[in-house]
Amino acid sequence: MKRLLTALITAALVLSAASAAAQLTIEISQGADNPTAIAVVPFAWQGVGAAPEEIASIVDRDLARSGQFAPIALADMLGNPTTESEVFYRDWRSLSTEYLLIGQVSAETGLLRVDYELFDVVRQTKVLASSESGPVRDARMLAHRVADAVYEKLTGVPGAFATKLLYISVDRVPGANDHSRLTMSDSDGARPAVLLDTHEPLLTPTWSPDGKNIAYVSFETGRPAIYRQEIATGRRQQLTNFPGLNSSPAWSPDGKTMAMVLSKDGNADIYLMDLATKKLTQLTRHYAIDTEPAWMPDGQSLLFTSDRGGKPQIYRYDLSSGNTNRVTYEGTYNARARVSQDGRSVVMVHQTAGRFHIAVLDLVTNRMQILTSTELDESPSIAPNGSMVLYATKDKSRSILAAVAVDGEAKFMLPASKGDVREPAWSPYLSR
């Protein structure tokens, strides 16, 4: 249980250049069965000098990373159409291509516009035509939005490429404390930016529902305290400074309340804080350790980890009745629950045969499925569209991030360019 409660965090706020952060790289290890063949043709550039980003290449990699698509290699393409009149379906049918994406990118007075069209090669019809626009500095995000639109059109599920990741990168310093950074990046690991920089451990960053704030625990005052931080300005607010444990902050779905773990009265219990008034309400009152709260999407109940049954398991607390019910029964260890946006699936750390894996529990059928085969898997975080689970694991002697589809088919790893990475948190959908 100690691994659940470790919360010694020191944080010195540093807004630094992306070059100071360890950038993640994508290594796809497994795709889904029968992925959709799609050709993402390089987009035409209409502007002065070179294009700020290869938009089509970013879209191509996004779709491949989902595991649902098998992009056609650029070297195999028989043409480079950028308008509908240049599309010859026979060329793409000969490559067994199912869908074709073309586009144009133009720039004017600091703004970038991406126009794109998606074609069904088999039916020889255009199925999507749209555009994205924004500042040139957001070229990568525009590409992710194009990938989101294509993904949703072809799968019926909203894409989650135009989101962000939080993670902790750690550089080992021989003979001294490790150098830890809380880092924010695009969903593909690009554009890392350091939000916190310290020579003390960092743990459990979390997002507000609107994606504009994060919360974390800092030990900078000599004992753990929960802070909130506005991403745009870096402005911070200390929320707690009680004796004992102050950990596991979790925003309610409406963003008005934060669940947290406090031991100010002697035992670790779940509390709610009204973020406007800072008023605390104690939820659990048990001699066992209650920790790691996670909200259900309707905001009417929370999941949490407790050893009140003798071993760590997931429980559910109903806010209206105050009733607590056990959720997990399979296995001797289930912890760190995270809930999908539809409220049906719960991902967690699950122990089997002495190993810690990531598993998903269907709350309707009560079926538990183990998603990972690596060891020492921890800190799961689910994508806002419910399609992928990001988690921390080990690759040989390194701590890395990895992702797996909720059906267990598609998998990829995200090792850092240097150091170890851990404690991932996937953002909600972000406003434009």
Beta strands, then each sheet from edge to edge (+ up, - down):
strand 1: 12-13
strand 2: 27-30
strand 3: 36-40
strand 4: 44-46
strand 5: 69-71
strand 6: 99-108
strand 7: 111-120
strand 8: 125-135
strand 9: 164-171
strand 10: 179-186
strand 11: 193-198
strand 12: 206-207
strand 13: 213-218
strand 14: 225-230
strand 15: 236-238
strand 16: 246-251
strand 17: 257-262
strand 18: 269-274
strand 19: 280-282
strand 20: 290-295
strand 21: 301-306
strand 22: 313-318
strand 23: 324-326
strand 24: 334-339
strand 25: 345-352
strand 26: 355-362
strand 27: 368-370
strand 28: 378-382
strand 29: 388-395
strand 30: 398-405
strand 31: 411-414
strand 32: 420-426
sheet 1: 1+ 11- 10+ 9- 32+
sheet 2: 2+ 31- 30+ 29- 28+
sheet 3: 4+ 6+ 3+ 5+
sheet 4: 4+ 6+ 7- 8+
sheet 5: 12+ 13- 14+ 15-
sheet 6: 16+ 17- 18+ 19-
sheet 7: 20+ 21- 22+ 23-
sheet 8: 24+ 25- 26+ 27-
end
